[in-house]
């Protein structure tokens, strides 16, 4: 695999990875909140 030497490409990949991580965190927190709410409201 060839190392990436273009700084703009590295920055773009880093930004995309950060955006993906944020969206995954949002989905995880939403699922967790729904799980908690289903336990509280399901009684």
C-alpha positions as CSV (number, residue, x, y, z in Angstrom):
1,X,0.0,0.0,0.0
2,X,1.4,3.4,-0.9
3,X,1.5,6.0,1.8
4,X,-0.5,9.1,1.4
5,X,1.7,12.2,0.9
6,X,-0.9,14.8,-0.2
7,X,-1.8,16.8,2.9
8,X,-5.2,17.9,1.5
9,X,-6.1,14.2,0.9
10,X,-5.1,13.3,4.5
11,X,-7.2,16.2,5.9
12,X,-10.2,15.1,3.8
13,X,-9.9,11.5,5.0
14,X,-9.5,12.7,8.6
15,X,-12.6,14.9,8.3
16,X,-14.6,12.0,6.7
17,X,-13.5,9.6,9.4
18,X,-14.5,12.1,12.1
19,X,-17.9,12.7,10.5
20,X,-18.5,8.9,10.4
21,X,-17.4,8.5,14.0
22,X,-19.8,11.3,15.1
23,X,-22.7,9.7,13.2
24,X,-22.0,6.3,14.7
25,X,-21.9,7.9,18.2
26,X,-25.3,9.6,17.5
27,X,-26.8,6.3,16.5
28,X,-25.4,4.5,19.5
29,X,-26.7,7.1,21.9
30,X,-30.1,7.1,20.3
31,X,-30.4,3.3,20.6
32,X,-29.2,3.5,24.2
33,X,-31.8,6.2,25.0
34,X,-34.6,4.2,23.3
35,X,-33.5,1.2,25.3
36,X,-33.7,3.2,28.6
37,X,-37.0,4.7,27.6
38,X,-38.5,1.4,26.7
39,X,-37.6,0.1,30.2
40,X,-39.0,3.1,31.9
41,X,-42.2,3.4,29.9
42,X,-42.7,-0.3,29.4
43,X,-43.6,-0.9,33.0
